[in-house]
């Protein structure tokens, strides 16, 4: 059985760049993750073939317990994948205010930008997530930040006709 599992995990790693640690995080196997990191603590930052870290995967899976453990093992909360996506970007993309709060409360860079200059606030404005937009601004996100196309979060909210978000950001830009 162990040999079959090893072969399957090796195939998964070769195909998608996932190592056994990534799979254990993805499936919420905290005991396996703890055992692995007890032997290989530096693997807490081991990337997949696209640069996802175990923390990225935990946030994608909405596993706060796993994310908390990985952070306790010194996972970089602001690590970015090959496209500049951070765990905070992923939490915003999933429209999960609880995950956004979790990451910011633990020190995530609120103004981190991906390779296109998109910050979590840009992303929340684009998707129309008013509660997340309000929280990010309250915690210090820059409403005047420009992406590589010179668009602010307000511009993106307007482009998507997210009127409540645009109105909030219009006033936030004037205040900051």
Buried (B, 14 or more C-beta within 10 A) or exposed (E): EEEEEEEEBEEBBEEEBBBBBBBBBBBBBBEBBEEBBEEEEEBBBBBBEEBBBBBBBBBBBBBBEBBBBBBEBEBBBBBBBEEBBBBBBBBBBBBBBEBBBBBBEEEBBBEBBBEEBBBBBBBBBBBBBBEBBBBBBEBEBBBEBBBEEEBBBBBBBBEBEBEEBBBBBEEBBEEE
